[in-house]
Every structure is written in C-alpha cells, then in structure tokens.
Amino acid sequence: MKKLLLLGLSPILLLSNGCSPGKPKEYIKLEGFTQGTTYSITYYDSLSRVLYKEIDSILNCIDLSMSIYNPESNISKLNSNQTDSVDNLLKAVIDSSYKVYQATEGAFDITVGPVVRAIGFGPDKTKGIDSAKVRSLLPLIGMNKINLIDSKLKKDDSRIQIDVNAIAQGYTVDVIGRFLEQLGITNYLVEVGGEITAKGKNAKGNSWVVGIDKPVESALPGENIQAKVSISKGYGLATSGNYRKFIEVNGQKYAHTINPKTGFPVLSNLLSATVVAPSATTADAFATAFMVKGLDWSVSFVEQAKDIDAYLVYSDSAGNYRVWMNRGMQKRIVH
C-alpha cells in the first residue's frame, strides 16, 4: 500500500506535446517503476541529457533509506532496533512529518504503521482486523513518543515502528525536482504514484496542467476528467482517498480511513482530498491527514491556512458527489 490510508486516486498528467512559436524545444520524458508504483519525469534540457542513470541512483538511495519492504533500509533497521542512526533523507522526512503531525492534531502520524499492518495492509499481508492486536498496539502509536535528536532516533518504547509511506512519494518528487534544478533544468514536471511537483513551462510554453478524475465507478484513470489544475513555480500536488472503493449506508457513500487515535478504520463522507502546497512533501502529508479528519475540519483548516489549496470530493446525505474548493484552488482551475 502506498499510504497509511487507502490509496489515493492518481491525478492524470496532461502533458503537452506541442511547441511554442519560434525554435522548437524537445522535451525529454523518462518513465519507470519505483516504490511499488510508476514514475514519469518530463523536462527540457538545453544539453539534451537523458538522466535515467542519475534518477535511478536517487530512487535507490531513497529505497535504502525509507522502504519498509527492504530489510536493509535505514527505516527497517530502526524499526528492528539494529540502529538508532537516521540518514539525512529519512531525517528530512521525519522532520516534515512531525510538523504536519502537530498541525493536524495527530491525524498524520508515521508511527501508525504496526496498526496498518495489523488490519491487513503492508508486507505482512494479514487478512481481517484483529481487534485485540490493534488495541494492544495503541500504546505504541504517537509521534510524541519518538524524538529525533541530531541524527539519532529515540523511542519511548523499543517496539515503536515508523512508516513514511504516506509522505515518501511526495518527498521523492521534491528531491528529483531539486536535482534537476541543480543541473540548470528549470522547466520540468516530476510525478511518482500521482504525487507531483512542477516548475517552469511545458512544451507549449504554458504552466503545467494536471487532471483530477471524476468519481465514476469502474472508469479507467483519465477516462473522465473532473477538473484541470494548473501548477508551477515548484509547487506540489497530491491526492489521497479513493472514491471508487467505498461502502454505502442508507444511500450515502463512505470511505474507509484509519484513525491513528483509535487504530481502527472510520467512515467519512470525504472521499478524496487533492492538495496543492509549496512542496509535494507537504501536499502528500496534508492530503492524508484530511482523509482522517474529514470534510468539516479540512475545510476549516484550509480556509485559515496559508499556501494550502484543496479540492475535496465528498458525498452528501443523498449519496451525490459534491466538490468543495477554496479560492486558491478555484484560481488554479483551467477552464
């Protein structure tokens, strides 16, 4: 699973293949697999460098840092208490996670991993919810029970484990974006598993535009576009939730999410949250937290926040799909 919650729907990249008037610019596109999903990188480089080798090296470093599926990764060794040392990549992710944990009243919590696995997600592939086991794990949940001092992770209990899957893909696209800029590449779009960062212009000389799917059951990604969102200037976009997988009670649709406070799935009429923020790392984490907190809290938070735009899809009391977005997101919508 990509996230601590249900998988997010992936915004569809609407990459332009045309060119602006004048000298044509050849944009390079790299595609591949990483972190159990796909990646796509499109950029203009005046030196025409094809950076597969360099990108693969970055992705391998991130895997060795924070993949819970790799027993040799830094995070796996921290979880098994083989080490308390934290590498620079994971340290940055833990620092970012703690900021969102505080801002969302604990709704975003990287210590919830053992509970997620206990209810059937993660590498253990457990089937069904073991309620007794979930309750026994609750004392181990809470980022207030871990402390990052310099590059050492101190845990209140040695059984505490961390899982950064709900933020790792956003962080990955930010890392790749910064790498491209170090090479002097300032027109790019980086996407990993639907989490995106973009800067500069596309091949038509316009801001990058991505699409958000309509909530149509059995539709393929990209088959029904609900909205087109413009992003650039190094901002990030991420989506959490899955409105194609829900239960229906008295005509109203509900999505399953996992509440770190209780350890159990909760029902919410918020079916997906798409967030635009100054970084994909931040967007990824807040999109996850919004799914935990629900519609009303998320609306209130976004209305008061700076540099956070949101596009929230929810189900009303009659079971109809509705959309809420703040003014910042309205300005990003491309008609």
N, C-alpha and C positions, 0 to 999 in steps of 0.2 A: 504494500500500500504506500502511496506517495505521502499521504498526510496522516496526522493523528486522527483526523475525522474522515469522513467519506471523501473519495476522490473528487477533485474539482473538475468541472467541465472545462475543456481547453478552448480558450478563445482561438478563432481561426485566423491565421495570418493572411492579410490581404496585401501581398507584396506586389508592387508594380513592376512590370517588365519593360515599360516604355521608357523613353528618354526625354529630357527637356530639350528645347531648341538649342542649337549650337552643336558643339562637339559631343558625340555620344559618349556616355560613361558606361563601362562594362562592370556591372556589379557581380561579385563573386558569392556563390551560395554553397555553404557546407552543411551537410546533414549526416546524422549518425544516431547512435544509441548510447544512453548513459542513465544511471540511476533508475533503471527499470522502465525507462521511457525513451522518447526521442528528443533530439535537439536539432535546431535549424538556426544557422547564422548567415545573415546576408549583409554585405558591406562593400563599400567602394574603396579601393586601394590604388593610388596612382602608380605604385610599383608592381601591381598585379600579383601580390604574394598570395599563394594558396596555403592556408595555415592549418591544415589538418593535423600535422605532427605536433604543432605547438598547442592546439586546442586539446588534443588527446592527452598531452602531458598535464595540462591544467586539470582535466577531468579525472585523471588517475590520481593526482595529488589530493583532490577533494574526496575521492573514494577512500583513499588511505587515511584520510582524516576523520570522516564522519559517516561512513557506511556501517550500519548495524548488521549488514549481511556479510561483511568482510571481517573474519575473526582477527585479522592482523591490523585492522584500522585502529587509530588512536581512540576513537569512541568505544570500540569493543573492549579494548584493554582497560579503559577507565571503568567501564561497566563491570568487568570481571576483577577489578582491583589489582590488575597486574602493574598499573602505574597510576600516579596522580598528576602526571605532567600533561599539559594541554598545548598542542601545537598552535601556531598563530592563526590558522584558518578556523579551527574549531573555537578558539578563544574569541574571535570576532563574532561568530555565530551565537555563542553563549551570551556575550555582552548585549547583542541586539535582542536576543530572546528575553533577557531579564527586563529590558526597557519596556517591551510590549507586555510582558507579564504584569508589570506594575501598572501600566496604563489601562489594562483591561481587567483589573481586579482578579488576576489569576486565571482568566479564561484561556490565555495562551501559556502553556506550561510544558516544557520539554522533559519533565520528569514523569509524564503520564504514560510513557512507553510500556512499562510492565502491565498496566491495566489494559492498554490497547491489545497487547498480545494475549492477555488472559481471556478477552472476549472474542478472540478469533482472527485477529489481524497480525501481521508481522511474520517473521521467519518461522515461528513455532507452528503456524497453521492449525491452531486449536479450533475445534468446531463447537459452537454453542457457548453460552455465557455461564461460567462457573461463579455464581454469586458469592459463595463463601470465599473463594480465592480473591475475587475483586475486593471484597471488604477487608481481607487481610492485607491487601497491598496499599490501602488508602493511607496508612501512616508514612508510606514512602513517597507520597506524591506532594509536590510543592517546591517551587524554585527557591523559596525561603529556607529550604533545608540543604541547599548547596551553596558554596561560597567559592568564588574564583579569586584567589589571591596571587597576584603576579601571573605566573603560568602554572599554578597548582590548583587543582580542584579538590576542595574539602567537602566531604559529605557527612551529614549528621548521622547517617546510618550507612554502613558499607553495602547494604542491599539496594540502595538507591541507584537507579539507572537513568540515563538520559537518552533521548531520541530526538534528533533535529530534522526529521524528515519533513516536517510541516514548514520549514523555513529554508532547507538546504537548496532547493531548486532556485528559489529567488536569489539566494546568495550566490549561487553558481553563475547566473546570468550577469550579476553585477561584477563578479570577478573577471569574467570574459570581456565585458564591456570596458573595464579599466585597462585590461591587457591590450585591447585594440587601440585605445586612446594613447597608450604608451608607445605604440608603433606609428602614431600620427594619423590613425584612421578615425575620422570624426563623423562619418556617415555610416551608420550600422543599425541592425536590429538583431538582437540575440534572444532566442526562445528555447527554453528547456521545460518540457512537460506542460506547456501552456503558460508558464511564467515568463515575462518579457521585460526587456529593457531596450530602449531605442534612443538614438541621438542623430541629429542632423536631418538629412533629407533622403527620400527614396529615389529610385531611378528616374522618376518623373519630376523630381525637384520639389516634391511636396513633403509635408510631415508624414511620418509613418502612421498607418491606419490598421487597426485590428478589428475583428468582428466578434460579437457575442452571440451565441446560438439562441434561437427561440426554444422555449421549453416544449418541444414536440417529442412525444414518446416514439421510440423506435427510429427516429430520424438519425442520419449519419451526421457527424460533426461537419459543419459548414453547409449543410443542406438547407437550413433555414436560418438566415441571419436576422437577429432581432435588432441589433444596433451596431453601428460602426463608431469606433472610438479613436480619436487622434492622440498619439503620444509622441513625445520627442524630448529633447533637452536632457537626456539621461534619466528620465522618469521610468518607473517600473509599473507593470500591471500584473495582477494575479487574481485568480478566481478560485474560490473554494465552494464546496457543496456539489450536489448532483441532483437536479430536479427530474432526472429520468428514473431515479430509484427512490421511491417513497411509498408510504402506506396511506390509505385513505380511510378517514374516520368520519362518519356522518357527512360525507360529501366533501370534506376538506382534506387537502393533501398536506402531509407532514414529512419532513426529512429527519433521518436519524443522525444525531451528533453525539459525541462523547463529552460529558461534562467532567473536567478534572476534579471538581469539588466532590462529586459523588462516585465517580468511576464508572457510571452506567450511561448508556445511550439515553438521550432525551428527545422528545418530539418538538419540532419547531416549524412554524409556518414560513420561516425564512428558508428558501430552497437553494439559493445561491447568492454569493457575495463577490462582486468584482470590484477590486480596489486599485486605484492609481495613487502612487505615493512617490516621494523623491527617490526612492530606491526600490528595486524589486524585492529585496530582503524585507523591507518594512511592509510592502504591499502583501507579500506572501503571508507574513505572520498575522497581520490585521484581518485578512480575509478569513483565516482560520478562526481567529477569536470571535469575529462577528457571527459565525455559524453557531458558536457556543452560546453567545449572549442573546441572540435572537434579534428580531426586527426592531422593536421599540428602542432597546438600548443602543443598537448600532446606529439608528437614525439620530438619536440624541448626541451620540459621540461624534459622528461625522459633522453634524451641524456646528459643533463647538471646536472641532479640530482645525488645525492649520495644515495645509498641504496634503490633506487626505480627501480624495474624491471616491465616491462609491456608487455603484449601480446594483441595487438589491432586488432580486426576484422573489416574490412571496406569494402565498396562496391566501385568498380572502375566505370569509366564512362560507361562501357559496362554492368554494373549490376553484375559483377562477384565478388565473395567473395575473399578478399585478407587479408593477415596477415602481420603485422609488429611487430617485437620484437627487443629489444635492446640486446646487447651482454650478459648482466647479465641474461636475461631470456633464451637466447639460451643455456647457460651453465646449466640451470635448466631443460631443456627438456630431458626427458628419452626416449631413442630410443628402 
